[in-house]
Amino acid sequence: MAGSKAEPAHLEAALRIGATMALPAVLRSLGANPAELLAEAGFDLTLFDDPDNRISYAARSHLMGHCVARTGCQHLGLLVGQQAGLQSLGMVGLLVKYSPDVGTALRNLVRCMHLHVRGAVTNLETGDDTASLSYEIYQPGVEATDQIGDGAVAGLCNIMRTLCGPDWKPAEVQFAHRKPDDVGPFRSFFQAPLCFDTEKNAVVFTADWLNLRLPETDPELRRLLQQQIDVLEIRYGDDLPGQIRSVLRTALLTGHARSDQVAMLFSIHSRTLSRRLKDFGTSFQELLDEGRFEIARQLLEDTRMEVSQIAMTLDYADASAFTRAFRRWSGTTPAQWREDRKTASLCMK
């Protein structure tokens, strides 16, 4: 990844600890000592004293991976995510809750999620009959992506249940990792068809729910919430490379990742996009390669997708073109990289 020129420290990929607040309680329920496990990973239990405390995305992922290894619980991320929802998102959660309808609420969630977390993005895709609310990691080199994804999808389900009420049920829940040995905890929580080895972590539901009106609220309250969100935007919004990364994963997976297509999302010309990225010490091609490499590694490690399928997903002409690019990025082939990761994982057990 190209070095970003003089990016402020607060723009490092980070998130509020709010969505992970349940981790100490979950560890206790599994018979572990939270203070001890956190200390082993280099953290203090006081991190969880305030949901507004921030942690780097990479550090949170490392912490989750460490806790999974120490407890042996392969659905730890799911257990933590079951306690997350709108209440975990601070000001953003309130703006979502007090939206006029479910569709507006989810669009507010997508628009403002970067104020809660940097390193991943939430997207809403709609079709004629179904809609999909997804959580996609774009931060490079993240550990425990399966655990992070499981927790995020559980949190998205809780958000939908809060907005829509007890009658809402997902049509399908998708996971960008292999099917776990024990799917019982997943079936019990989601109460819906489960689909593993997919390109993204997502909750799929019938599009009719988007039109559901939410309880009437004071317009002045919404105005004040938006005002506070605008203040946060000023504080955290000046990060064009981060914003480009946040849309590139979806753009790559939907075949809309040309520079002119991405520039259009920001209402600027592709030449302007290039100039502004140059000011940050990077380029669109570097971010595109970074995005492709990150998606490729995640799919190779977490799913059973064939190399040819991954090449097609990333819009390469064929598997050989993808293999050449992957070798340029990593120094090895996709198949060998997958085998090396599998061997390393077995050695750690």
N, C-alpha and C positions, 0 to 999 in steps of 0.2 A: 504494500500500500504506500502510495506516495506520501511524503511528509507534508503535513498541512502547515502553511506558513502563518505562524503567529496566531493560531486558533486559541481563543480563551480557554482556560482550564475547565470552565463550567460547561463547555461544549463536548467534553469527553462523553462517550456513550455511557449513560448512566440511567438509573431509575430510582423512583421513590421506593422505599422499603415496604410501603403499604401493602402491596399485593403479596408479599412474602411474610407478613406479620405472623402468620400461623405457624411458621417453621418451629420455633421453640416448643410450642404446645404439642405439635405432631411428634417431635423427637421424644418428648416425655411419654407420650402415649405408646411409643415403640420401645420404651424401657431404656432410653439413652439419656445421657446428661447433656442438655443443650450447651451449657457454659463450657464444658469440656470439649465437645465436638467443634464448637465455634472457635475456641482458642487454638485447637489443632490446625484449623484452616486459616488462622491469623486474624480472627475477628473477636470483638467483645460483645457480650450479650446485651450491653446497653444500646447497641445499634438498633434494637427492636423496641426501644422505649418510646420512640416517636415515629409515626408512620411517614412523616415528611423527611426523615433522614434519608440521605441519598447514598447509593453504592454503585460502583461501576458495574456495567453489565457483565463484563468478563469475570469480575470478582464474585458477583452473585451466582453466576453459572458454576464457577469453581467450588463455591460453598455447597451448592446443591449436589454436585458430583461427589464431593467428599462425604456428605451426609448419607448419600445412597450407599457408597462403598462401606462406610462404617456400620450402618444399620442393616444392610442387606435387603432393604425394602425397595423393590423395583418399581413401586408405584408411589414413591414418596412425593414426587411432583404433583400427582393427582390429588393426594391427601391435602397438600398445602393449598392447591388451587381451589379445592372444594370450599374453602373458607373465604375466598376472594370474591369480589363483585364491585358494584358501584361504590360501596362504602370504602373500598381500597384506593379509589382514584382521586380522593380529595376534591378540589374545586372542579376538576373535570367531571367527576362522578355526579356532582350536584347539577352541573349544566345539562348533562345527559338526562338525569332524572326529571328535571323540570322543563323538558322539551314538550312541544305541543302534541307530537305523535311519535310512534316508534321509529318510522323512517328518518325523521329529523333527529331523533335522539341518537341513532346509530351513525348518522352522518356527522353529528357533533363529536361523537366518540372518535371516529376516524380522523376528523380534522384536528382535534386537540390532543390526541394520544401522545404525540411527541413531547408534550409538556410533562407527561407522567413518566415516559420511558424513552430512552434513546438506545438504539441497538436492535430494535424490532419495530414492526409497523402493523397496525390493524387495518384491514380493508373490508369494504362491503361491495359485493358483486351481486347484481340483480338480473334476473331473467324474466321470462313471461310468467313462469309458475313458481320458481324457487329463488331464494336468495342465499348468499353464503357470507358469513362473517368469519374472517380468518385472522390468524396471528402468524406473522412471518418474520423470522430472525434475519437481519442483514449484517449484524456485527460479525466481523471475521474472527475465526479461531475460538468460537464459543464451545465450552464443554457442556456436557449433559443436555444437549439440545432436545432429546426425547423428554426428559423430565420438565424442562422449561415449557416445551410445547404442550405437554399434558396439563400442566397447571394453568396455562393460559387458556386452553380450550374449556377447562372446567370453569374458569372465571367468566368467560364469554357466555357460557350456558347460564350461569347464575345471573348475569346481567339481563339476558333475555327473559328469564323467569321472573325477575323483579319488574321488568317493564310490561310483560304480557300477562302475568298471572299464572295460576296453577294449570290452566288448560293448555298452555303452550308446551309443545314437545318437539325436539329436533327431528327432522326427517332422516338425517344421517349425521354422524360425527366422524371427521376424517383426521388421521394422524400421519405425520411425515416421518414415520419410523416403523420398524418391523413389529409384527404382532407379538405382544409379550407372552411369556409362558402361561401367565395367569390373567385372563381377561375378566375374571369375576368382578373385581373392584370397578372396572370400567362399565360393565353392563349394569351393575347395581346403581351407579351414580347417574349415568346418562340416560338409561332406559330408552335406548334407541339403537338402530343398526350402526355397527362400528365398521369402519373401513381403514385398514392399515396400508403401509407402503404407498401412500399418496404423495403428491408434490407439496402439499401444504397442510397445516393444522387448521381445521375449519369446522364450524357448525353450520349445517345446511337446514333450511326451514322453508315452509311455504311462504311465498312473497306477500300473500294477503295480510300477514301480520304487520307489514310495514305501514299499513293504513290505519292501524289501531290508534284511536285517540287516547292520550294519557290524561290523567286527572287535571282539571283546570288549575292553573297557578297564577299568582300575581305577576303580570307582565313586568312590573317594576323589579321584582326579584330576579327575573330572567335578565333584565337589563344590567342589574348590579353584578350578577354572576359573569356575564359577558365582559363587563368592564374589568373585572378582576382577571379574567382569562387574557384580555388584551395586554394587561400589565405583564403577565407571565410571558406572553409572546415577545414583548420588547426585550425582556431579560434573556430569554432562551432561543429566540427565533433566528438570530443572525448566523446561520450555519448552512450555507448552500450545499457543500459536499454531503453533509448529513441528510439534508432533505432529498438530494438526488439518490443517495443510497436507500432511503426509505421507500422510494417508488420503484427503484430498479428491479427489485425481486419480482414484484407483480408484473412489471413491464416485460421482463424476460420470460416469465411463465405464460404470458398471454401474447407474445410475439409483437410487442409494441415498444421495443427498446432502442430504436434508432434515435440519434441525438435530436433530430427535429421533432420527433414524437414526444420525447421527454420534455424538450424545451417548451412545447405547446402547453404542457400541463402547468407550467409556471408563467404562461402568457408572455414569453420572450422568444426572440429569434435564436436559432442554434448558434449563430456567431456570437451573440451576446452571452449565451450560456458558456461558450468556450472561453471568452475573455474573463468572465467572472470566476470560473473554476481555476483559470491560470493564476488569478490573484491569490487563490488559496494554495497554490503550489501543486495543483493536480490537473487532471484532464478528464474529459468524458470517457475516453477509451480506457484510461486506468481504472476508473470507477466501474466501467462495464466489465472489464476483465476480473476485477476484484469480486464483483457480484456473481459472475459466472463461476469463478473458482470456489466461492463460498457455497453456492447452491450445489455444485458438483460434489464437493467434499461431504456436505450434509447428506445428500442422497446416496452416495457411495457407502457412507458409514452407517446410516440409520435405516436404510431400506434395502430391499432385495431387487430393486429395479436393475435391469440389464444395462450395460454400458451404452448399447445402441438406443435404448429408451431415454437415458439421460441426455445423450447427444441430441436426440430429437426434441426433448423438452427445452434444451438451451438453444435451439434453432441452428444447430450445425448441419451442414449438408449431409454428413455421414459420420459414422463412429470414428473413422480414421482421422478426420479433421478435428474432432473433439479430442482424440488421443494426443495429436500433435500439440494442441493448445495446452492440454493438461500437463504434458511433459515439460513444456516451456515454463509453466507456472511452478511445478513441483519437482521437476527433475526425474520423474518416474511416470509410468503409465497408470491409468485409472484402475485397472485390474490389480496391478502390483500394489498400488496405494491401499486399496481395499483389503488385500490380503495382509499387508503389513499392519494395518489398524486392527484387524481381527486377531492377529498373533499377539500384538501388544496388549489387547484387551484380555486375552486368555491368560497372559503372564501376570496380569495385575490381580487376577482372582485367586 
